[in-house]
Amino acid sequence: MTLPERQVLVCINERDPSAGRPSCRGEGSRTLKDELKDAVKAAGLKGRVRVLEVSCMDQCEHAAVCAVYPDNVWYSFTKARDAQEIVKQHLLGDTPVERLL
């Protein structure tokens, strides 16, 4: 079995709109996940990097949230338009995207 070097965990939790906390899916995390997957594939990282859906990461006030492991880097208020930058700067260049930390 080949294991990935990194995993990008994207919260896709969805709460009822009347809930007291926001939810990542309501902030576009599903589209973010799709864009990250496409960017990983385009960068030739498929197999080395896995983009995974996860449930609540308990950082709802910072939605949409994603985390890169094993780097233990957490991104908040992330949008689909940030996917290319995360892949290029962090996953290829080993430098976290500071403005999203």
N, CA, C and O atoms as a GROMACS GRO file, in nm:
protein
  404
    1MET      N    1   0.084  -0.118   0.000
    1MET     CA    2   0.000   0.000   0.000
    1MET      C    3   0.088   0.124   0.000
    1MET      O    4   0.182   0.135   0.080
    2THR      N    5   0.058   0.215  -0.089
    2THR     CA    6   0.130   0.342  -0.094
    2THR      C    7   0.057   0.445  -0.010
    2THR      O    8  -0.062   0.469  -0.029
    3LEU      N    9   0.129   0.505   0.083
    3LEU     CA   10   0.070   0.606   0.170
    3LEU      C   11   0.104   0.746   0.119
    3LEU      O   12   0.214   0.768   0.068
    4PRO      N   13   0.010   0.841   0.132
    4PRO     CA   14   0.039   0.977   0.088
    4PRO      C   15   0.138   1.045   0.181
    4PRO      O   16   0.146   1.014   0.300
    5GLU      N   17   0.213   1.139   0.124
    5GLU     CA   18   0.307   1.218   0.204
    5GLU      C   19   0.232   1.320   0.290
    5GLU      O   20   0.273   1.351   0.402
    6ARG      N   21   0.123   1.372   0.235
    6ARG     CA   22   0.043   1.473   0.304
    6ARG      C   23  -0.105   1.445   0.282
    6ARG      O   24  -0.145   1.382   0.184
    7GLN      N   25  -0.183   1.493   0.376
    7GLN     CA   26  -0.328   1.489   0.364
    7GLN      C   27  -0.381   1.630   0.388
    7GLN      O   28  -0.339   1.698   0.482
    8VAL      N   29  -0.473   1.673   0.304
    8VAL     CA   30  -0.540   1.800   0.323
    8VAL      C   31  -0.682   1.767   0.367
    8VAL      O   32  -0.761   1.712   0.290
    9LEU      N   33  -0.713   1.802   0.491
    9LEU     CA   34  -0.844   1.773   0.548
    9LEU      C   35  -0.932   1.897   0.533
    9LEU      O   36  -0.896   2.005   0.580
   10VAL      N   37  -1.045   1.881   0.468
   10VAL     CA   38  -1.135   1.993   0.443
   10VAL      C   39  -1.266   1.966   0.516
   10VAL      O   40  -1.334   1.867   0.487
   11CYS      N   41  -1.302   2.053   0.609
   11CYS     CA   42  -1.427   2.039   0.682
   11CYS      C   43  -1.543   2.070   0.589
   11CYS      O   44  -1.547   2.174   0.525
   12ILE      N   45  -1.638   1.977   0.582
   12ILE     CA   46  -1.758   2.001   0.501
   12ILE      C   47  -1.884   1.993   0.588
   12ILE      O   48  -1.993   1.968   0.538
   13ASN      N   49  -1.867   2.014   0.718
   13ASN     CA   50  -1.980   2.008   0.810
   13ASN      C   51  -2.086   2.111   0.771
   13ASN      O   52  -2.054   2.223   0.731
   14GLU      N   53  -2.212   2.070   0.785
   14GLU     CA   54  -2.322   2.161   0.753
   14GLU      C   55  -2.419   2.167   0.871
   14GLU      O   56  -2.469   2.065   0.918
   15ARG      N   57  -2.443   2.288   0.916
   15ARG     CA   58  -2.539   2.312   1.023
   15ARG      C   59  -2.664   2.377   0.966
   15ARG      O   60  -2.663   2.433   0.856
   16ASP      N   61  -2.770   2.367   1.041
   16ASP     CA   62  -2.892   2.437   1.007
   16ASP      C   63  -2.864   2.588   1.008
   16ASP      O   64  -2.792   2.636   1.096
   17PRO      N   65  -2.918   2.662   0.913
   17PRO     CA   66  -2.893   2.807   0.910
   17PRO      C   67  -2.929   2.880   1.039
   17PRO      O   68  -2.876   2.987   1.066
   18SER      N   69  -3.018   2.823   1.119
   18SER     CA   70  -3.058   2.888   1.244
   18SER      C   71  -2.964   2.856   1.360
   18SER      O   72  -2.983   2.907   1.470
   19ALA      N   73  -2.862   2.773   1.336
   19ALA     CA   74  -2.767   2.736   1.442
   19ALA      C   75  -2.689   2.859   1.486
   19ALA      O   76  -2.674   2.956   1.411
   20GLY      N   77  -2.641   2.853   1.608
   20GLY     CA   78  -2.566   2.966   1.664
   20GLY      C   79  -2.425   2.980   1.609
   20GLY      O   80  -2.359   3.081   1.632
   21ARG      N   81  -2.378   2.880   1.538
   21ARG     CA   82  -2.243   2.884   1.482
   21ARG      C   83  -2.251   2.864   1.330
   21ARG      O   84  -2.342   2.797   1.281
   22PRO      N   85  -2.158   2.922   1.257
   22PRO     CA   86  -2.156   2.899   1.112
   22PRO      C   87  -2.111   2.756   1.082
   22PRO      O   88  -2.068   2.684   1.172
   23SER      N   89  -2.120   2.717   0.958
   23SER     CA   90  -2.068   2.586   0.919
   23SER      C   91  -1.979   2.604   0.797
   23SER      O   92  -2.000   2.692   0.714
   24CYS      N   93  -1.881   2.518   0.787
   24CYS     CA   94  -1.785   2.530   0.677
   24CYS      C   95  -1.851   2.512   0.540
   24CYS      O   96  -1.818   2.583   0.445
   25ARG      N   97  -1.943   2.416   0.531
   25ARG     CA   98  -2.008   2.395   0.402
   25ARG      C   99  -2.082   2.522   0.358
   25ARG      O  100  -2.084   2.555   0.240
   26GLY      N  101  -2.141   2.591   0.453
   26GLY     CA  102  -2.210   2.716   0.422
   26GLY      C  103  -2.116   2.826   0.377
   26GLY      O  104  -2.159   2.926   0.319
   27GLU      N  105  -1.988   2.808   0.402
   27GLU     CA  106  -1.886   2.905   0.361
   27GLU      C  107  -1.809   2.858   0.237
   27GLU      O  108  -1.705   2.915   0.204
   28GLY      N  109  -1.860   2.755   0.170
   28GLY     CA  110  -1.802   2.713   0.042
   28GLY      C  111  -1.696   2.605   0.050
   28GLY      O  112  -1.615   2.592  -0.042
   29SER      N  113  -1.695   2.527   0.156
   29SER     CA  114  -1.589   2.427   0.170
   29SER      C  115  -1.599   2.313   0.069
   29SER      O  116  -1.497   2.254   0.035
   30ARG      N  117  -1.718   2.282   0.022
   30ARG     CA  118  -1.732   2.175  -0.079
   30ARG      C  119  -1.660   2.217  -0.208
   30ARG      O  120  -1.589   2.138  -0.268
   31THR      N  121  -1.680   2.341  -0.249
   31THR     CA  122  -1.612   2.392  -0.369
   31THR      C  123  -1.462   2.401  -0.345
   31THR      O  124  -1.384   2.372  -0.435
   32LEU      N  125  -1.422   2.442  -0.225
   32LEU     CA  126  -1.280   2.446  -0.188
   32LEU      C  127  -1.218   2.308  -0.205
   32LEU      O  128  -1.111   2.295  -0.264
   33LYS      N  129  -1.285   2.205  -0.152
   33LYS     CA  130  -1.232   2.069  -0.163
   33LYS      C  131  -1.216   2.029  -0.310
   33LYS      O  132  -1.113   1.973  -0.348
   34ASP      N  133  -1.316   2.057  -0.392
   34ASP     CA  134  -1.309   2.023  -0.534
   34ASP      C  135  -1.194   2.094  -0.603
   34ASP      O  136  -1.122   2.034  -0.684
   35GLU      N  137  -1.176   2.222  -0.572
   35GLU     CA  138  -1.066   2.299  -0.632
   35GLU      C  139  -0.929   2.247  -0.586
   35GLU      O  140  -0.836   2.240  -0.666
   36LEU      N  141  -0.919   2.211  -0.458
   36LEU     CA  142  -0.793   2.155  -0.408
   36LEU      C  143  -0.761   2.024  -0.479
   36LEU      O  144  -0.646   2.002  -0.518
   37LYS      N  145  -0.861   1.938  -0.495
   37LYS     CA  146  -0.838   1.810  -0.564
   37LYS      C  147  -0.790   1.834  -0.707
   37LYS      O  148  -0.695   1.770  -0.752
   38ASP      N  149  -0.855   1.926  -0.778
   38ASP     CA  150  -0.814   1.957  -0.915
   38ASP      C  151  -0.674   2.014  -0.920
   38ASP      O  152  -0.595   1.978  -1.008
   39ALA      N  153  -0.641   2.103  -0.826
   39ALA     CA  154  -0.508   2.166  -0.823
   39ALA      C  155  -0.400   2.063  -0.789
   39ALA      O  156  -0.290   2.068  -0.846
   40VAL      N  157  -0.429   1.973  -0.698
   40VAL     CA  158  -0.333   1.867  -0.662
   40VAL      C  159  -0.305   1.780  -0.784
   40VAL      O  160  -0.190   1.748  -0.813
   41LYS      N  161  -0.410   1.742  -0.853
   41LYS     CA  162  -0.393   1.659  -0.973
   41LYS      C  163  -0.313   1.732  -1.080
   41LYS      O  164  -0.221   1.676  -1.139
   42ALA      N  165  -0.348   1.858  -1.106
   42ALA     CA  166  -0.279   1.938  -1.208
   42ALA      C  167  -0.132   1.959  -1.175
   42ALA      O  168  -0.049   1.971  -1.265
   43ALA      N  169  -0.100   1.962  -1.046
   43ALA     CA  170   0.039   1.983  -1.003
   43ALA      C  171   0.120   1.853  -1.003
   43ALA      O  172   0.238   1.853  -0.970
   44GLY      N  173   0.055   1.743  -1.040
   44GLY     CA  174   0.125   1.615  -1.044
   44GLY      C  175   0.145   1.553  -0.906
   44GLY      O  176   0.233   1.469  -0.888
   45LEU      N  177   0.062   1.593  -0.811
   45LEU     CA  178   0.077   1.543  -0.674
   45LEU      C  179  -0.021   1.431  -0.639
   45LEU      O  180  -0.023   1.383  -0.526
   46LYS      N  181  -0.101   1.390  -0.736
   46LYS     CA  182  -0.198   1.284  -0.708
   46LYS      C  183  -0.124   1.159  -0.661
   46LYS      O  184  -0.027   1.116  -0.723
   47GLY      N  185  -0.170   1.103  -0.551
   47GLY     CA  186  -0.104   0.988  -0.491
   47GLY      C  187  -0.009   1.028  -0.379
   47GLY      O  188   0.006   0.957  -0.280
   48ARG      N  189   0.055   1.142  -0.395
   48ARG     CA  190   0.143   1.194  -0.289
   48ARG      C  191   0.067   1.279  -0.189
   48ARG      O  192   0.105   1.287  -0.072
   49VAL      N  193  -0.041   1.343  -0.236
   49VAL     CA  194  -0.125   1.427  -0.151
   49VAL      C  195  -0.269   1.382  -0.168
   49VAL      O  196  -0.317   1.366  -0.280
   50ARG      N  197  -0.337   1.360  -0.057
   50ARG     CA  198  -0.479   1.324  -0.058
   50ARG      C  199  -0.560   1.440  -0.002
   50ARG      O  200  -0.525   1.496   0.102
   51VAL      N  201  -0.668   1.476  -0.070
   51VAL     CA  202  -0.761   1.578  -0.023
   51VAL      C  203  -0.884   1.502   0.028
   51VAL      O  204  -0.950   1.431  -0.048
   52LEU      N  205  -0.912   1.518   0.156
   52LEU     CA  206  -1.017   1.440   0.220
   52LEU      C  207  -1.123   1.528   0.283
   52LEU      O  208  -1.094   1.634   0.338
   53GLU      N  209  -1.248   1.482   0.275
   53GLU     CA  210  -1.359   1.547   0.345
   53GLU      C  211  -1.361   1.497   0.488
   53GLU      O  212  -1.346   1.378   0.514
   54VAL      N  213  -1.381   1.589   0.581
   54VAL     CA  214  -1.399   1.552   0.721
   54VAL      C  215  -1.519   1.628   0.776
   54VAL      O  216  -1.565   1.726   0.717
   55SER      N  217  -1.567   1.580   0.889
   55SER     CA  218  -1.678   1.647   0.955
   55SER      C  219  -1.622   1.762   1.039
   55SER      O  220  -1.511   1.808   1.014
   56CYS      N  221  -1.696   1.806   1.135
   56CYS     CA  222  -1.661   1.925   1.212
   56CYS      C  223  -1.521   1.915   1.274
   56CYS      O  224  -1.487   1.816   1.339
   57MET      N  225  -1.443   2.020   1.253
   57MET     CA  226  -1.309   2.030   1.311
   57MET      C  227  -1.310   2.125   1.431
   57MET      O  228  -1.204   2.160   1.485
   58ASP      N  229  -1.429   2.168   1.472
   58ASP     CA  230  -1.452   2.253   1.588
   58ASP      C  231  -1.381   2.388   1.578
   58ASP      O  232  -1.334   2.442   1.678
   59GLN      N  233  -1.375   2.441   1.458
   59GLN     CA  234  -1.320   2.574   1.433
   59GLN      C  235  -1.421   2.656   1.352
   59GLN      O  236  -1.384   2.733   1.264
   60CYS      N  237  -1.547   2.636   1.383
   60CYS     CA  238  -1.658   2.689   1.302
   60CYS      C  239  -1.654   2.840   1.282
   60CYS      O  240  -1.696   2.889   1.177
   61GLU      N  241  -1.605   2.913   1.380
   61GLU     CA  242  -1.600   3.058   1.367
   61GLU      C  243  -1.494   3.104   1.267
   61GLU      O  244  -1.481   3.223   1.238
   62HIS      N  245  -1.418   3.009   1.214
   62HIS     CA  246  -1.311   3.039   1.118
   62HIS      C  247  -1.338   2.972   0.983
   62HIS      O  248  -1.245   2.946   0.907
   63ALA      N  249  -1.464   2.944   0.955
   63ALA     CA  250  -1.501   2.868   0.836
   63ALA      C  251  -1.465   2.942   0.708
   63ALA      O  252  -1.466   3.066   0.708
   64ALA      N  253  -1.433   2.876   0.604
   64ALA     CA  254  -1.412   2.734   0.582
   64ALA      C  255  -1.269   2.698   0.626
   64ALA      O  256  -1.173   2.770   0.599
   65VAL      N  257  -1.260   2.584   0.693
   65VAL     CA  258  -1.135   2.542   0.754
   65VAL      C  259  -1.079   2.420   0.680
   65VAL      O  260  -1.153   2.330   0.641
   66CYS      N  261  -0.947   2.420   0.662
   66CYS     CA  262  -0.879   2.300   0.614
   66CYS      C  263  -0.744   2.292   0.685
   66CYS      O  264  -0.689   2.392   0.731
   67ALA      N  265  -0.692   2.170   0.693
   67ALA     CA  266  -0.566   2.148   0.763
   67ALA      C  267  -0.478   2.056   0.679
   67ALA      O  268  -0.528   1.965   0.613
   68VAL      N  269  -0.348   2.081   0.682
   68VAL     CA  270  -0.252   1.998   0.609
   68VAL      C  271  -0.172   1.917   0.709
   68VAL      O  272  -0.107   1.971   0.798
   69TYR      N  273  -0.178   1.785   0.692
   69TYR     CA  274  -0.103   1.693   0.779
   69TYR      C  275  -0.005   1.614   0.696
   69TYR      O  276  -0.036   1.580   0.582
   70PRO      N  277   0.111   1.583   0.750
   70PRO     CA  278   0.149   1.592   0.890
   70PRO      C  279   0.205   1.727   0.932
   70PRO      O  280   0.261   1.740   1.041
   71ASP      N  281   0.193   1.828   0.847
   71ASP     CA  282   0.250   1.959   0.876
   71ASP      C  283   0.184   2.029   0.995
   71ASP      O  284   0.243   2.118   1.056
   72ASN      N  285   0.061   1.988   1.028
   72ASN     CA  286  -0.017   2.051   1.134
   72ASN      C  287  -0.036   2.202   1.108
   72ASN      O  288  -0.023   2.284   1.198
   73VAL      N  289  -0.066   2.233   0.982
   73VAL     CA  290  -0.094   2.370   0.941
   73VAL      C  291  -0.244   2.381   0.916
   73VAL      O  292  -0.300   2.305   0.837
   74TRP      N  293  -0.306   2.475   0.982
   74TRP     CA  294  -0.450   2.496   0.970
   74TRP      C  295  -0.477   2.628   0.898
   74TRP      O  296  -0.419   2.732   0.932
   75TYR      N  297  -0.565   2.621   0.800
   75TYR     CA  298  -0.606   2.740   0.725
   75TYR      C  299  -0.750   2.773   0.759
   75TYR      O  300  -0.834   2.684   0.775
   76SER      N  301  -0.778   2.902   0.769
   76SER     CA  302  -0.914   2.945   0.801
   76SER      C  303  -0.962   3.051   0.703
   76SER      O  304  -0.882   3.114   0.633
   77PHE      N  305  -1.092   3.069   0.700
   77PHE     CA  306  -1.157   3.162   0.607
   77PHE      C  307  -1.108   3.136   0.465
   77PHE      O  308  -1.088   3.230   0.387
   78THR      N  309  -1.090   3.010   0.431
   78THR     CA  310  -1.034   2.969   0.303
   78THR      C  311  -1.143   2.962   0.197
   78THR      O  312  -1.254   2.914   0.223
   79LYS      N  313  -1.112   3.011   0.080
   79LYS     CA  314  -1.205   3.012  -0.032
   79LYS      C  315  -1.150   2.925  -0.145
   79LYS      O  316  -1.031   2.894  -0.148
   80ALA      N  317  -1.237   2.886  -0.237
   80ALA     CA  318  -1.195   2.804  -0.350
   80ALA      C  319  -1.082   2.871  -0.428
   80ALA      O  320  -0.993   2.804  -0.481
   81ARG      N  321  -1.086   3.003  -0.436
   81ARG     CA  322  -0.982   3.076  -0.511
   81ARG      C  323  -0.843   3.063  -0.446
   81ARG      O  324  -0.742   3.094  -0.509
   82ASP      N  325  -0.838   3.016  -0.320
   82ASP     CA  326  -0.710   2.998  -0.250
   82ASP      C  327  -0.644   2.863  -0.278
   82ASP      O  328  -0.529   2.843  -0.242
   83ALA      N  329  -0.715   2.773  -0.342
   83ALA     CA  330  -0.665   2.636  -0.364
   83ALA      C  331  -0.533   2.635  -0.440
   83ALA      O  332  -0.440   2.566  -0.400
   84GLN      N  333  -0.524   2.709  -0.548
   84GLN     CA  334  -0.401   2.711  -0.630
   84GLN      C  335  -0.282   2.760  -0.548
   84GLN      O  336  -0.172   2.705  -0.558
   85GLU      N  337  -0.304   2.862  -0.467
   85GLU     CA  338  -0.196   2.917  -0.385
   85GLU      C  339  -0.150   2.817  -0.279
   85GLU      O  340  -0.031   2.803  -0.253
   86ILE      N  341  -0.244   2.747  -0.218
   86ILE     CA  342  -0.209   2.647  -0.118
   86ILE      C  343  -0.126   2.536  -0.181
   86ILE      O  344  -0.026   2.493  -0.125
   87VAL      N  345  -0.169   2.491  -0.297
   87VAL     CA  346  -0.095   2.384  -0.365
   87VAL      C  347   0.043   2.432  -0.408
   87VAL      O  348   0.143   2.365  -0.382
   88LYS      N  349   0.049   2.546  -0.474
   88LYS     CA  350   0.177   2.596  -0.525
   88LYS      C  351   0.274   2.632  -0.413
   88LYS      O  352   0.389   2.589  -0.413
   89GLN      N  353   0.227   2.711  -0.318
   89GLN     CA  354   0.317   2.763  -0.215
   89GLN      C  355   0.344   2.662  -0.104
   89GLN      O  356   0.458   2.647  -0.061
   90HIS      N  357   0.241   2.593  -0.059
   90HIS     CA  358   0.258   2.503   0.055
   90HIS      C  359   0.295   2.361   0.011
   90HIS      O  360   0.398   2.307   0.052
   91LEU      N  361   0.211   2.301  -0.072
   91LEU     CA  362   0.233   2.160  -0.106
   91LEU      C  363   0.352   2.140  -0.198
   91LEU      O  364   0.421   2.038  -0.187
   92LEU      N  365   0.378   2.232  -0.288
   92LEU     CA  366   0.495   2.223  -0.375
   92LEU      C  367   0.616   2.296  -0.317
   92LEU      O  368   0.729   2.248  -0.328
   93GLY      N  369   0.592   2.412  -0.255
   93GLY     CA  370   0.703   2.497  -0.208
   93GLY      C  371   0.737   2.484  -0.062
   93GLY      O  372   0.832   2.547  -0.015
   94ASP      N  373   0.662   2.404   0.014
   94ASP     CA  374   0.688   2.380   0.156
   94ASP      C  375   0.683   2.507   0.241
   94ASP      O  376   0.746   2.514   0.347
   95THR      N  377   0.606   2.608   0.196
   95THR     CA  378   0.590   2.730   0.273
   95THR      C  379   0.441   2.757   0.292
   95THR      O  380   0.371   2.786   0.196
   96PRO      N  381   0.391   2.747   0.415
   96PRO     CA  382   0.249   2.773   0.438
   96PRO      C  383   0.207   2.912   0.390
   96PRO      O  384   0.288   3.006   0.387
   97VAL      N  385   0.082   2.924   0.352
   97VAL     CA  386   0.027   3.050   0.304
   97VAL      C  387  -0.008   3.133   0.429
   97VAL      O  388  -0.112   3.112   0.492
   98GLU      N  389   0.077   3.225   0.461
   98GLU     CA  390   0.070   3.302   0.587
   98GLU      C  391  -0.064   3.374   0.606
   98GLU      O  392  -0.116   3.375   0.718
   99ARG      N  393  -0.118   3.432   0.503
   99ARG     CA  394  -0.240   3.511   0.517
   99ARG      C  395  -0.363   3.426   0.551
   99ARG      O  396  -0.466   3.480   0.591
  100LEU      N  397  -0.353   3.295   0.536
  100LEU     CA  398  -0.466   3.207   0.566
  100LEU      C  399  -0.451   3.135   0.700
  100LEU      O  400  -0.541   3.061   0.742
  101LEU      N  401  -0.339   3.155   0.768
  101LEU     CA  402  -0.316   3.085   0.894
  101LEU      C  403  -0.404   3.140   1.005
  101LEU      O  404  -0.397   3.092   1.118
   0.00000   0.00000   0.00000
